[in-house]
Amino acid sequence: MDLTSYTDQWQAQRQQLFKSVPPEGRKVHYLDKEFLVYPDTFWPFADSLPLVRNFTVAPGETVLDVGTGSGVIGIFACYQGAGRVVGVDINPAAVQSATHNAQMHGFAGTMIVLQSNLFEALGDERFDVITANLPFRNKPAHDMVAMSQWDTDFKTNTRFFEGVGRHLKPKGRIYFVQSNFGEIEAMKRLAQAAGLQSRELASEATDETGRQQFFVYEMTRS
């Protein structure tokens, strides 16, 4: 089975897993911490590992986590000493999950979570750090859960790069995740068109076969 077919099957199975969570939620262990996911929320997974293991947040810096899901990236920013973290997600189930997890980890006073289609709920606020683990693939998404893995016509990624500059401080930085089964070249073109220079910061594989690889890119203004 080629990588595309394998990934199609694997992602469809994971979407069913996200939908099968009981109403009270399910505990998921990620690195050395515990998180709760409610039904229809994308689970903490290896895709965000290169980001959370390698991004840098200086004490007091402000962080925006776009497509926050269960909130793990924002919460790890809090553990690094961020002064303010805003997580945004279009999925109300993700907002519920991330809000619960921020409170559970003791960061209710630092991290807020907003239901927002990318930057719509943010006004003019700008941030020192913007993190994003958006869907990697240009593939039609038929519902909210599929939208966590597939980006119809790559519209979400396109709109991210069209709007991110308005919310990034002049010397700010972006940490952006992609994969070897995703649209890496399209991402790089969008970043360049937005006036960003990018460098691969780190990578992780899902297992010892290395069949699926995830990458984090650090982006700054050119």
C-alpha positions in Angstrom: 0.0 0.0 0.0 1.4 3.4 -1.0 1.7 6.2 1.5 -1.3 8.1 0.3 -3.6 5.1 0.5 -2.2 4.1 3.9 -2.7 7.6 5.2 -6.3 7.8 3.9 -7.2 4.7 5.7 -5.3 5.6 8.9 -6.8 9.1 9.1 -10.3 7.8 8.5 -9.9 5.3 11.4 -8.7 8.1 13.6 -11.7 10.2 12.8 -13.9 7.4 13.9 -11.9 7.2 17.1 -12.4 10.9 17.8 -16.2 10.4 17.3 -16.3 7.4 19.6 -15.3 9.2 22.8 -18.0 9.0 25.5 -19.7 12.3 26.4 -17.7 12.7 29.6 -14.5 12.6 27.6 -11.5 10.4 27.6 -8.1 10.8 29.2 -5.1 10.8 26.8 -1.4 10.7 27.9 0.9 12.9 25.9 4.6 13.1 26.8 4.5 13.1 30.7 1.2 14.8 31.1 -2.5 13.9 31.0 -5.2 15.6 28.9 -9.0 15.2 28.5 -10.6 15.1 25.1 -14.3 15.4 24.5 -16.1 13.8 21.5 -15.1 15.2 18.1 -11.8 16.6 19.3 -8.4 15.9 17.7 -6.3 13.9 20.1 -2.8 14.9 21.2 -0.5 12.9 18.9 3.0 12.6 17.4 2.3 15.3 14.9 2.8 18.1 17.4 5.8 16.6 19.1 8.5 18.3 17.0 6.8 21.6 17.9 6.3 21.2 21.6 9.8 19.7 22.0 11.6 22.4 20.1 9.7 25.7 20.2 10.9 28.5 22.5 8.8 30.9 24.5 10.5 33.4 26.7 9.0 34.2 30.1 6.2 36.7 29.7 5.8 36.4 25.9 2.4 36.3 24.4 1.4 33.2 22.3 -1.4 32.5 19.9 -2.2 28.8 19.2 -4.2 28.5 16.0 -6.3 25.3 15.6 -5.6 24.5 19.3 -7.5 21.2 19.4 -7.1 19.8 22.9 -4.9 22.7 23.8 -1.7 20.9 24.2 0.6 23.3 22.4 -0.8 26.3 24.3 -0.5 24.5 27.6 3.2 23.6 26.9 3.7 27.3 26.1 2.3 28.1 29.5 4.7 25.6 31.1 7.5 27.6 29.4 6.4 30.7 31.2 4.2 32.5 28.6 2.5 35.6 30.0 -0.7 35.2 27.9 -1.8 32.4 25.6 -4.8 32.5 23.3 -6.0 29.3 21.7 -8.5 29.4 18.8 -10.4 26.7 17.1 -13.4 26.6 14.8 -14.6 23.4 16.5 -16.7 23.9 19.6 -15.7 20.5 21.0 -12.1 21.5 20.7 -12.8 24.7 22.6 -14.5 22.7 25.4 -11.5 20.3 25.5 -8.8 23.0 25.5 -10.6 25.1 28.1 -10.9 22.1 30.4 -7.2 21.2 29.9 -6.0 24.7 30.6 -7.9 24.7 33.8 -6.8 21.2 34.8 -3.2 22.2 34.3 -3.6 25.3 36.4 -3.4 27.9 33.7 -6.9 29.3 33.7 -5.4 32.7 34.5 -2.9 32.5 31.6 -4.7 30.7 28.7 -8.0 31.5 27.2 -9.7 29.6 24.4 -12.0 31.2 21.8 -14.2 29.6 19.1 -12.9 31.3 16.0 -12.3 30.6 12.3 -8.6 31.4 12.4 -8.1 35.0 13.4 -11.7 36.3 13.3 -12.2 36.6 17.1 -8.9 38.3 17.8 -9.5 41.9 16.8 -6.1 43.6 16.3 -4.2 41.7 19.0 -0.6 40.8 18.1 1.6 38.1 19.5 5.3 37.3 20.1 4.8 33.7 19.1 2.2 32.1 16.8 1.9 28.3 16.7 -0.2 26.3 14.2 -0.8 22.6 13.7 -3.3 22.9 10.8 -4.6 20.0 8.6 -1.7 18.9 6.4 -3.6 17.6 3.3 -5.5 19.3 0.5 -8.4 16.9 0.6 -12.2 17.5 0.9 -13.4 17.4 4.5 -17.0 16.3 5.0 -17.5 17.3 8.6 -15.9 19.1 11.5 -13.9 16.1 12.6 -12.5 15.6 9.1 -11.5 19.2 9.0 -9.0 18.5 11.7 -7.0 16.4 9.2 -8.1 17.5 5.8 -8.2 21.0 4.3 -10.7 21.4 1.5 -8.9 23.2 -1.4 -6.2 24.1 1.1 -8.3 27.1 2.0 -7.6 27.1 5.8 -3.8 27.1 5.2 -4.1 29.8 2.5 -6.2 32.1 4.8 -3.7 31.5 7.7 -0.8 32.8 5.7 -2.9 35.7 4.2 -3.8 36.8 7.7 -1.0 35.8 10.1 1.1 38.9 9.5 -1.6 41.2 11.0 -1.3 39.3 14.3 2.5 38.8 14.5 4.6 41.4 16.3 7.4 42.8 14.1 10.1 40.6 15.6 7.7 37.7 16.3 8.1 34.1 15.1 5.8 31.3 13.9 6.1 27.6 14.6 4.2 25.7 11.9 3.8 21.9 11.6 3.7 19.9 8.3 4.3 16.2 7.3 5.7 14.1 4.6 2.2 13.2 3.5 1.1 16.8 3.4 1.5 19.9 1.2 5.0 21.0 2.2 5.8 22.8 -1.0 2.5 24.6 -1.1 3.1 25.7 2.5 6.5 27.1 1.6 5.1 29.0 -1.3 2.3 30.5 0.9 4.9 31.5 3.5 7.1 33.1 1.0 4.2 35.0 -0.5 3.4 36.3 3.0 6.9 37.7 3.4 8.1 34.9 5.7 11.4 33.0 5.6 11.2 29.5 7.0 13.6 26.9 8.2 13.0 23.3 9.3 13.6 23.2 13.0 13.0 19.5 13.9 11.2 16.3 12.8 9.6 13.3 14.4 8.5 9.9 13.1 5.4 8.1 14.3 7.3 4.8 14.7 10.6 3.1 13.9 9.7 2.6 10.3 9.8 6.3 9.6 6.9 6.0 7.1 5.2 9.0 8.5 7.3 12.0 9.4 6.2 15.3 11.0 8.2 18.6 10.7 8.1 21.9 12.5 9.2 25.0 10.7 10.2 28.3 12.4 9.1 31.3 10.3 10.1 34.9 10.7 9.6 38.0 8.6 12.0 38.2 5.6 
